[in-house]
Amino acid sequence: MSGVGKGVTTSSLGKILSARGFKINPLKIDPYLNVDAGTMNPIEHGEVFVLDSGLECDQDMGNYERFLDVSVPAENYMTSGMVYKYVIDKERALGYGGKCVDPVPYISEEILRRIKRSTDKTKADISIIEIGGTVGEYQNSIFFEAARVLKLKHPNDVLFVLVSYLPIPNKVGEMKTKPTQYAVRAINSYGIHPDIIIARSDRPLDQKRKDKLAFSCNVPVKNIISAPDVDNIYDIPLNFEKDGLSTTVLKLLRLRPRQEDLKDWRQMVERMKTSTKELRIGVVGKYFKTGDYVLSDVYISIIESLKHAAGILGRKLILDWLDAGDYEDKKIDKLAELKNYDGLLVPGGFGERGVEGKIAVIKFAREKGIPFFGLCYGMQLAVVEYARHVAGLKRAHTTEINPKTPAPVIDVLPEQREKIAQADYGGTMRLGAYPCELKHGTTAFDAYVDSSYKLQANGYKLIHERHRHRYEVNPDYVVTLEKAGLVFSGRSPDGRLMEIVELPKAQHPFFLGTQFHPEFKSTPLHPHPLFVAFLKSAGAKK
């Protein structure tokens, strides 16, 4: 089922195999017809993750990068939309020589071609391919067919891992294996037999359940791996190793381990577990609610980045989800409650809903000296807030919300204007990694210098960060904003684009926003320096 943990299972499996000395290549297949994840509603689909290449993809790619501490290439992601579009375009160009083009074999062959392209590029020892969706869904069948053919062509080099959920109904009080038995039968019907079953549940499997699954599913008992719920996803690789999963996989692939090294990972997990000094951070967004439930997956990379930074600082992170709309009603003063937070973060987003609430929160944080961190849209709204209340541009706004504002301090990129007019939205923003020059003596500069980040020193510091946006700080207002006290501490090398904005330390302990998304480059072993600096300031306030 969706959300059962295929992504973190793939990532964790990759982690433990890399710890045995192998280079791992993680791939994600999504069965939807969207060409990429860029146009999908985050409440429905979760976070859109952006690679260095600029490809907008599923949030599982972020898990891969965080667990494996690597930058994954665009070749490692595919959707049904990508595959079908390629085959149809090729057929239109007579690429198949007038043949009747059917899903089998042409779609499955294209899937295998993409897998081979990825493995050839990365030159990895082991590739781990995650097929999204659910066993039994017809949209997955073509990928199962490709997987079957892959096994047929390389019988000694391919194995199958099934991630399945074992429910424990409250009124029954017993773990049920029948859904997993039927999942195995369904995948058997495609000609695929799982070599390993990752048994997800809210508690560990007992021996009786393992024996029952082994008998019913024709899988050896030692190949049934218990995967209970955990408070910290970074525990999962360690839990897998308790059941000897990496040893099992390597035996099935006829590979000998080259080493065994999870020392840094174990130390990181232990540090997170034993941290007791609390830091309370409020995340002010608008994509939280779906019906009666709160969907934190929308901001999963931000959440994980905060955890990474808290872990390295030895702090226990307490996160509260604050709906930006709650701060728009001026009759109800909820802003005063924000004094209880050690830091406030306003993440990225699109559209009008909640904008004035976010601006009110930013103003409160600035005036009350509460550490503030704005990401993408959060940075843009910080500029709007400062322009309105400090620089004297009372009707300042972003043209995304008010195209007729007399003070468009945030405006669309000129090259994007025509695309918006033509309703061309997919993959057309400023996407992927871009360079940024840091200004000496600023909060941003000091944060990067204090970290293990790779920086180039030639009279300045150059960083590369990932973007996903259309609107920018309007260059026509930069001088006015600077005269009012705002500091642009990061700019594009040509000086045209404002990448980081902040207030001097003498005026505010930490008031900083980035046009880019630093959360896309943070890992538990190498937390992003700006998140570390933010939580350091929050800790000092506490």
C-alpha positions as CSV (number, residue, x, y, z in Angstrom):
1,M,0.0,0.0,0.0
2,S,1.0,3.6,-0.4
3,G,3.2,4.9,2.4
4,V,4.2,1.5,3.7
5,G,7.9,2.4,3.5
6,K,9.2,1.2,0.1
7,G,11.4,4.3,-0.2
8,V,13.1,4.1,3.2
9,T,13.4,0.3,2.7
10,T,15.2,0.9,-0.6
11,S,17.4,3.6,1.0
12,S,18.2,1.5,4.1
13,L,19.0,-1.6,1.9
14,G,21.3,0.6,-0.1
15,K,22.9,2.0,3.1
16,I,23.8,-1.4,4.6
17,L,25.1,-2.7,1.2
18,S,27.3,0.4,0.8
19,A,28.6,-0.3,4.3
20,R,29.8,-3.7,3.1
21,G,31.9,-1.9,0.5
22,F,29.7,-1.8,-2.6
23,K,28.8,1.2,-4.8
24,I,25.0,1.5,-4.8
25,N,22.8,2.9,-7.6
26,P,19.2,3.6,-6.5
27,L,16.5,4.0,-9.1
28,K,12.8,4.9,-8.7
29,I,10.0,4.0,-11.0
30,D,6.6,5.7,-10.6
31,P,3.6,4.3,-12.5
32,Y,1.7,7.6,-13.0
33,L,1.4,9.2,-16.5
34,N,2.8,12.6,-15.3
35,V,6.1,13.1,-17.1
36,D,7.6,14.3,-13.8
37,A,6.4,15.2,-10.4
38,G,6.5,19.0,-10.9
39,T,2.8,19.7,-11.6
40,M,1.4,17.4,-8.9
41,N,-0.5,18.7,-5.8
42,P,1.8,18.3,-2.8
43,I,-1.1,17.4,-0.5
44,E,-2.0,14.5,-2.8
45,H,1.5,13.4,-3.7
46,G,3.8,14.7,-1.0
47,E,7.0,16.7,-1.5
48,V,8.4,17.4,-5.0
49,F,12.2,16.7,-4.7
50,V,14.6,18.4,-7.1
51,L,17.9,16.9,-8.3
52,D,21.0,18.8,-9.2
53,S,20.0,18.3,-12.9
54,G,16.7,20.1,-12.2
55,L,14.5,17.1,-12.6
56,E,11.4,17.3,-10.4
57,C,10.8,13.9,-8.9
58,D,9.3,11.8,-6.1
59,Q,10.3,12.4,-2.5
60,D,11.8,8.9,-2.3
61,M,14.8,10.3,-4.4
62,G,15.4,12.5,-1.4
63,N,15.5,9.5,0.9
64,Y,18.1,7.9,-1.4
65,E,20.3,10.9,-1.3
66,R,20.1,11.4,2.4
67,F,20.8,7.7,3.3
68,L,23.5,7.2,0.8
69,D,25.1,10.7,1.0
70,V,25.2,10.9,-2.8
71,S,23.8,13.1,-5.6
72,V,21.5,11.0,-7.8
73,P,21.5,11.6,-11.6
74,A,18.3,12.2,-13.6
75,E,18.7,8.9,-15.3
76,N,17.7,7.2,-12.0
77,Y,14.1,8.3,-12.2
78,M,11.4,7.3,-14.6
79,T,7.6,7.5,-14.8
80,S,5.1,5.8,-17.1
81,G,4.6,9.3,-18.7
82,M,8.3,9.5,-19.5
83,V,8.5,6.0,-21.0
84,Y,5.2,6.2,-23.0
85,K,6.1,9.7,-24.3
86,Y,9.5,8.6,-25.5
87,V,8.0,5.5,-27.3
88,I,5.2,7.5,-28.9
89,D,7.5,10.3,-30.0
90,K,9.8,7.7,-31.5
91,E,7.0,5.9,-33.3
92,R,5.8,9.3,-34.7
93,A,9.3,9.8,-36.1
94,L,9.3,6.3,-37.7
95,G,11.8,5.1,-35.2
96,Y,10.2,1.6,-35.2
97,G,10.2,1.3,-39.0
98,G,6.5,1.1,-39.4
99,K,6.0,-1.8,-37.0
100,C,2.9,-2.2,-34.8
101,V,4.1,-0.7,-31.5
102,D,2.6,-2.6,-28.5
103,P,3.3,-2.2,-24.8
104,V,4.9,-5.6,-24.9
105,P,7.7,-5.7,-25.9
106,Y,8.4,-2.0,-26.8
107,I,7.4,-0.3,-23.6
108,S,9.1,-3.0,-21.4
109,E,12.2,-2.7,-23.7
110,E,12.3,1.0,-23.2
111,I,12.1,0.5,-19.4
112,L,15.1,-1.9,-19.6
113,R,17.0,0.5,-21.8
114,R,16.6,3.2,-19.2
115,I,17.7,0.9,-16.4
116,K,20.8,-0.1,-18.4
117,R,21.5,3.6,-19.2
118,S,21.5,4.4,-15.4
119,T,23.7,1.4,-14.5
120,D,26.2,2.2,-17.3
121,K,26.4,5.9,-16.2
122,T,26.9,5.3,-12.5
123,K,29.2,2.2,-12.9
124,A,27.8,0.9,-9.6
125,D,28.2,-2.6,-8.2
126,I,24.6,-3.0,-7.2
127,S,21.5,-1.2,-8.5
128,I,18.3,-1.1,-6.4
129,I,15.2,-0.5,-8.4
130,E,12.0,0.6,-6.5
131,I,8.8,0.1,-8.3
132,G,6.2,2.5,-6.8
133,G,2.6,1.8,-6.3
134,T,0.9,-1.4,-5.2
135,V,1.1,-5.0,-6.3
136,G,-2.1,-5.8,-8.3
137,E,-2.5,-2.3,-9.8
138,Y,-2.8,-2.6,-13.5
139,Q,-0.7,0.5,-14.1
140,N,2.3,-1.4,-12.6
141,S,2.0,-4.5,-14.8
142,I,4.3,-3.2,-17.5
143,F,7.1,-2.6,-15.0
144,F,6.6,-6.1,-13.5
145,E,6.8,-7.5,-17.1
146,A,10.1,-5.6,-17.5
147,A,11.4,-6.9,-14.2
148,R,10.5,-10.5,-15.2
149,V,12.4,-10.1,-18.5
150,L,15.4,-8.6,-16.6
151,K,15.5,-11.7,-14.3
152,L,15.1,-14.0,-17.4
153,K,18.1,-12.3,-19.0
154,H,20.2,-12.2,-15.9
155,P,19.1,-15.0,-13.6
156,N,22.0,-14.8,-11.2
157,D,22.2,-11.0,-11.0
158,V,18.5,-10.1,-10.1
159,L,16.6,-10.7,-7.0
160,F,13.2,-9.5,-5.8
161,V,12.3,-7.9,-2.5
162,L,8.6,-7.5,-1.6
163,V,7.7,-4.8,1.0
164,S,4.3,-5.8,2.5
165,Y,2.2,-4.7,5.5
166,L,0.9,-7.0,8.2
167,P,-2.0,-5.4,10.0
168,I,-3.0,-6.0,13.7
169,P,-6.7,-5.1,13.9
170,N,-7.5,-3.5,17.2
171,K,-10.5,-5.7,18.0
172,V,-8.7,-8.9,17.0
173,G,-5.3,-8.2,18.6
174,E,-3.4,-10.6,16.3
175,M,-1.0,-9.9,13.5
176,K,-2.5,-11.1,10.2
177,T,-0.4,-12.6,7.4
178,K,-3.2,-13.1,4.8
179,P,-2.8,-9.7,3.0
180,T,0.9,-10.5,2.4
181,Q,0.0,-14.0,1.3
182,Y,-2.3,-12.5,-1.4
183,A,0.3,-9.9,-2.3
184,V,2.7,-12.7,-3.0
185,R,0.1,-14.6,-5.1
186,A,-0.5,-11.5,-7.1
187,I,3.1,-10.9,-7.9
188,N,3.5,-14.6,-8.7
189,S,0.9,-14.2,-11.4
190,Y,3.3,-11.8,-13.2
191,G,6.0,-14.6,-13.2
192,I,7.9,-13.0,-10.3
193,H,8.8,-14.8,-7.1
194,P,10.0,-12.7,-4.2
195,D,13.4,-13.8,-2.8
196,I,13.0,-11.6,0.3
197,I,9.9,-10.3,2.2
198,I,10.2,-7.1,4.2
199,A,7.4,-7.5,6.7
200,R,6.1,-4.1,7.8
201,S,4.0,-3.8,10.9
202,D,3.7,-1.6,14.0
203,R,5.7,-4.2,16.0
204,P,8.3,-6.9,15.3
205,L,7.2,-10.2,13.8
206,D,7.2,-13.2,16.1
207,Q,8.6,-16.6,14.9
208,K,5.1,-18.1,14.4
209,R,4.3,-15.3,11.8
210,K,7.7,-15.8,10.1
211,D,7.1,-19.6,9.8
212,K,3.6,-19.1,8.5
213,L,4.8,-16.6,5.8
214,A,7.6,-18.9,4.8
215,F,5.3,-21.9,4.4
216,S,2.6,-19.9,2.5
217,C,4.8,-17.8,0.3
218,N,7.6,-20.3,-0.4
219,V,10.3,-18.0,1.0
220,P,13.0,-19.2,3.5
221,V,12.4,-18.1,7.0
222,K,15.7,-16.4,7.2
223,N,14.7,-14.3,4.2
224,I,11.7,-12.8,6.0
225,I,12.8,-9.6,7.6
226,S,10.9,-7.9,10.4
227,A,10.5,-4.2,9.8
228,P,8.5,-2.7,12.8
229,D,7.6,1.0,13.2
230,V,10.5,3.1,14.5
231,D,10.6,6.7,15.9
232,N,13.6,7.5,13.8
233,I,13.9,6.3,10.2
234,Y,17.7,6.2,10.5
235,D,17.3,3.2,12.8
236,I,16.0,1.1,9.9
237,P,19.4,0.1,8.4
238,L,20.5,-1.0,11.9
239,N,17.3,-3.0,12.4
240,F,17.8,-4.7,9.1
241,E,21.3,-5.7,10.0
242,K,19.9,-7.3,13.2
243,D,18.2,-9.8,10.8
244,G,21.4,-10.0,8.7
245,L,19.7,-8.6,5.6
246,S,23.0,-7.4,3.9
247,T,24.5,-10.9,4.3
248,T,21.4,-12.5,2.9
249,V,21.3,-10.2,-0.1
250,L,25.0,-10.7,-0.9
251,K,24.7,-14.5,-0.7
252,L,21.8,-14.4,-3.1
253,L,23.8,-12.2,-5.5
254,R,26.9,-14.4,-5.0
255,L,29.0,-11.5,-3.8
256,R,31.5,-11.5,-1.0
257,P,31.5,-8.5,1.5
258,R,34.5,-6.2,1.2
259,Q,34.1,-4.5,4.6
260,E,31.6,-3.8,7.3
261,D,31.4,-0.2,8.4
262,L,28.4,1.5,9.9
263,K,30.3,3.2,12.7
264,D,29.5,6.8,11.7
265,W,25.9,5.8,11.1
266,R,25.5,4.2,14.5
267,Q,27.1,7.2,16.3
268,M,24.7,9.5,14.4
269,V,21.7,7.5,15.4
270,E,22.9,7.2,19.0
271,R,23.4,11.0,19.2
272,M,19.9,11.6,18.0
273,K,18.5,9.2,20.6
274,T,20.3,10.5,23.6
275,S,19.8,14.2,22.9
276,T,17.6,15.7,25.7
277,K,17.8,19.5,25.4
278,E,14.7,20.4,23.6
279,L,14.3,23.0,20.8
280,R,10.8,23.9,19.8
281,I,10.5,25.0,16.2
282,G,7.3,26.2,14.5
283,V,6.9,25.5,10.8
284,V,4.4,27.9,9.3
285,G,2.9,26.5,6.1
286,K,-0.3,25.8,4.2
287,Y,0.0,22.3,2.9
288,F,-0.6,20.4,6.1
289,K,-4.2,19.4,6.2
290,T,-5.8,16.6,4.2
291,G,-9.3,16.0,5.6
292,D,-8.9,15.2,9.3
293,Y,-5.2,14.4,8.9
294,V,-2.0,16.3,9.0
295,L,0.3,15.5,6.1
296,S,3.9,16.3,7.1
297,D,5.3,14.6,4.0
298,V,4.7,17.8,2.1
299,Y,7.8,19.2,3.9
300,I,9.7,16.0,4.4
301,S,13.1,17.3,3.3
302,I,12.8,20.3,5.7
303,I,11.8,18.0,8.6
304,E,14.7,15.7,7.9
305,S,17.1,18.7,7.6
306,L,16.0,20.0,10.9
307,K,16.6,16.5,12.4
308,H,20.1,16.4,10.9
309,A,21.0,19.7,12.4
310,A,19.5,19.0,15.8
311,G,21.4,15.7,15.9
312,I,24.8,17.1,15.2
313,L,24.1,19.8,17.9
314,G,22.9,17.3,20.4
315,R,19.4,18.8,20.6
316,K,16.0,17.1,20.8
317,L,13.8,18.6,18.1
318,I,10.1,19.4,18.9
319,L,8.3,20.4,15.7
320,D,4.9,22.1,15.6
321,W,2.9,22.5,12.4
322,L,1.4,26.0,12.3
323,D,-1.3,26.8,9.6
324,A,-0.5,30.2,8.1
325,G,-4.2,30.9,7.7
326,D,-4.6,31.0,11.5
327,Y,-2.5,34.2,11.6
328,E,-4.6,36.2,9.0
329,D,-7.5,37.0,11.3
330,K,-6.5,40.3,13.0
331,K,-9.4,39.9,15.5
332,I,-7.7,37.0,17.1
333,D,-4.2,37.6,18.3
334,K,-2.5,34.3,17.9
335,L,0.8,35.8,17.1
336,A,1.6,36.2,20.8
337,E,1.7,32.4,21.1
338,L,4.8,32.4,18.8
339,K,6.9,33.7,21.7
340,N,6.9,30.1,23.0
341,Y,9.0,29.0,20.0
342,D,12.8,29.0,19.8
343,G,12.7,29.4,16.1
344,L,10.2,29.9,13.2
345,L,10.6,28.5,9.7
346,V,8.5,29.5,6.7
347,P,8.9,27.0,3.9
348,G,8.3,27.3,0.1
349,G,5.0,27.1,-1.6
350,F,2.8,28.6,-4.3
351,G,-0.3,30.7,-4.4
352,E,-2.3,33.2,-2.4
353,R,-3.7,31.2,0.5
354,G,-2.0,31.9,3.8
355,V,0.3,34.6,2.4
356,E,-0.7,37.4,4.7
357,G,-0.5,35.0,7.7
358,K,3.1,34.2,6.7
359,I,3.9,37.9,6.4
360,A,2.5,38.5,9.8
361,V,4.6,35.7,11.3
362,I,7.7,37.0,9.6
363,K,7.1,40.5,11.0
364,F,6.5,39.2,14.5
365,A,9.8,37.1,14.3
366,R,11.7,40.1,13.1
367,E,10.4,42.6,15.7
368,K,10.6,40.1,18.6
369,G,14.1,38.8,17.8
370,I,12.9,35.2,17.3
371,P,15.3,33.3,15.0
372,F,13.7,33.1,11.5
373,F,14.5,31.0,8.5
374,G,12.7,31.5,5.2
375,L,13.0,29.1,2.3
376,C,12.2,30.1,-1.3
377,Y,8.6,31.6,-0.9
378,G,9.5,32.2,2.7
379,M,12.4,34.3,1.7
380,Q,10.4,36.2,-0.9
381,L,7.7,37.1,1.7
382,A,10.4,38.2,4.1
383,V,11.5,40.7,1.4
384,V,7.9,41.8,1.0
385,E,7.4,42.2,4.8
386,Y,10.6,44.3,5.1
387,A,9.7,46.4,2.1
388,R,6.3,47.2,3.6
389,H,7.2,47.8,7.2
390,V,10.8,49.1,7.1
391,A,11.6,50.4,3.6
392,G,8.4,52.5,3.4
393,L,6.9,50.6,0.4
394,K,3.6,50.1,2.1
395,R,1.9,48.4,-0.9
396,A,4.8,46.2,-1.8
397,H,4.0,42.6,-2.9
398,T,4.9,39.8,-5.2
399,T,3.4,39.9,-8.7
400,E,2.6,36.2,-8.2
401,I,-0.2,37.4,-5.9
402,N,-0.8,41.0,-7.0
403,P,0.3,41.6,-10.6
404,K,-0.8,45.3,-10.3
405,T,1.2,46.1,-7.1
406,P,2.9,49.6,-7.3
407,A,6.0,48.1,-5.6
408,P,6.7,44.7,-7.2
409,V,9.7,43.8,-5.0
410,I,9.2,40.2,-6.1
411,D,8.6,39.7,-9.8
412,V,8.7,36.9,-12.4
413,L,11.8,36.1,-14.4
414,P,11.5,37.8,-17.8
415,E,12.2,34.5,-19.6
416,Q,9.3,32.9,-17.6
417,R,6.6,35.5,-18.6
418,E,5.9,34.0,-22.0
419,K,5.6,30.5,-20.5
420,I,3.1,31.6,-17.9
421,A,1.1,33.4,-20.7
422,Q,1.0,30.1,-22.6
423,A,0.0,28.1,-19.5
424,D,3.3,26.1,-19.9
425,Y,4.0,25.1,-16.3
426,G,5.7,21.7,-16.4
427,G,9.5,21.7,-15.9
428,T,9.7,25.4,-16.8
429,M,10.9,27.0,-13.5
430,R,14.5,27.8,-12.5
431,L,15.3,24.2,-11.5
432,G,18.4,22.4,-10.2
433,A,21.8,23.5,-8.9
434,Y,23.0,27.0,-9.6
435,P,26.1,28.9,-8.2
436,C,25.9,31.6,-5.6
437,E,28.6,33.9,-4.3
438,L,28.6,34.6,-0.6
439,K,29.4,38.0,1.0
440,H,32.1,38.1,3.6
441,G,31.2,38.9,7.2
442,T,27.6,37.8,6.9
443,T,25.6,35.1,8.8
444,A,25.4,33.0,5.6
445,F,29.2,33.3,4.9
446,D,30.0,32.3,8.5
447,A,27.6,29.4,8.4
448,Y,29.2,27.8,5.3
449,V,32.8,28.5,6.5
450,D,32.1,26.8,9.9
451,S,30.8,23.7,8.1
452,S,32.5,20.9,6.2
453,Y,30.9,22.2,3.0
454,K,33.1,22.2,-0.1
455,L,33.7,25.9,-0.9
456,Q,35.9,27.6,-3.4
457,A,38.1,30.5,-2.0
458,N,39.2,33.1,-4.6
459,G,38.4,36.2,-2.7
460,Y,34.8,34.9,-2.2
461,K,33.0,31.7,-1.4
462,L,31.1,29.9,-4.1
463,I,28.3,27.5,-3.3
464,H,25.9,25.5,-5.5
465,E,22.4,25.0,-4.3
466,R,19.1,23.7,-5.8
467,H,16.3,25.8,-7.0
468,R,12.6,25.4,-7.8
469,H,10.8,28.7,-8.5
470,R,9.8,31.3,-11.1
471,Y,9.8,34.6,-9.1
472,E,12.9,36.5,-8.0
473,V,13.8,39.6,-6.0
474,N,13.2,42.5,-8.4
475,P,16.7,44.0,-9.2
476,D,15.0,47.5,-9.4
477,Y,14.4,47.5,-5.7
478,V,17.7,46.0,-4.4
479,V,19.3,49.4,-3.7
480,T,16.2,50.7,-1.9
481,L,16.1,47.6,0.3
482,E,19.8,47.7,1.0
483,K,19.5,51.4,2.1
484,A,16.8,50.3,4.5
485,G,19.1,47.8,6.1
486,L,18.4,44.5,4.3
487,V,21.6,42.6,3.4
488,F,21.8,40.4,0.3
489,S,24.5,38.0,1.4
490,G,24.3,35.7,-1.5
491,R,24.0,36.5,-5.2
492,S,24.4,34.8,-8.6
493,P,28.0,35.3,-9.9
494,D,26.7,37.9,-12.4
495,G,25.1,39.8,-9.5
496,R,21.7,39.7,-11.2
497,L,19.9,37.3,-8.9
498,M,19.5,37.6,-5.1
499,E,20.0,34.2,-3.5
500,I,20.3,34.9,0.2
501,V,18.8,37.8,2.3
502,E,19.5,38.5,5.9
503,L,19.6,41.1,8.7
504,P,22.9,42.0,10.3
505,K,23.7,40.1,13.5
506,A,23.7,43.4,15.5
507,Q,20.0,43.9,14.6
508,H,18.7,40.3,14.9
509,P,20.2,37.0,16.2
510,F,19.2,35.1,13.0
511,F,16.9,36.5,10.3
512,L,17.8,34.8,7.0
513,G,16.0,33.6,3.9
514,T,17.2,31.7,0.8
515,Q,15.9,31.7,-2.7
516,F,17.1,28.2,-3.1
517,H,16.1,25.0,-1.2
518,P,19.0,24.0,1.2
519,E,16.9,21.1,2.5
520,F,17.5,19.3,-0.8
521,K,21.2,18.9,0.0
522,S,21.2,18.0,3.7
523,T,22.1,14.5,4.9
524,P,22.2,13.0,8.5
525,L,26.0,12.6,8.3
526,H,26.5,16.1,6.7
527,P,23.7,18.5,7.9
528,H,23.3,21.6,5.8
529,P,25.2,24.5,7.4
530,L,22.3,27.0,7.2
531,F,20.0,24.6,9.2
532,V,22.8,24.1,11.7
533,A,23.2,27.9,12.0
534,F,19.5,28.4,12.4
535,L,19.2,25.8,15.2
536,K,22.3,27.1,16.9
537,S,20.7,30.5,17.1
538,A,17.4,29.0,18.3
539,G,19.4,27.2,21.0
540,A,21.1,30.4,22.1
541,K,17.7,32.1,22.4
542,K,16.4,29.2,24.6
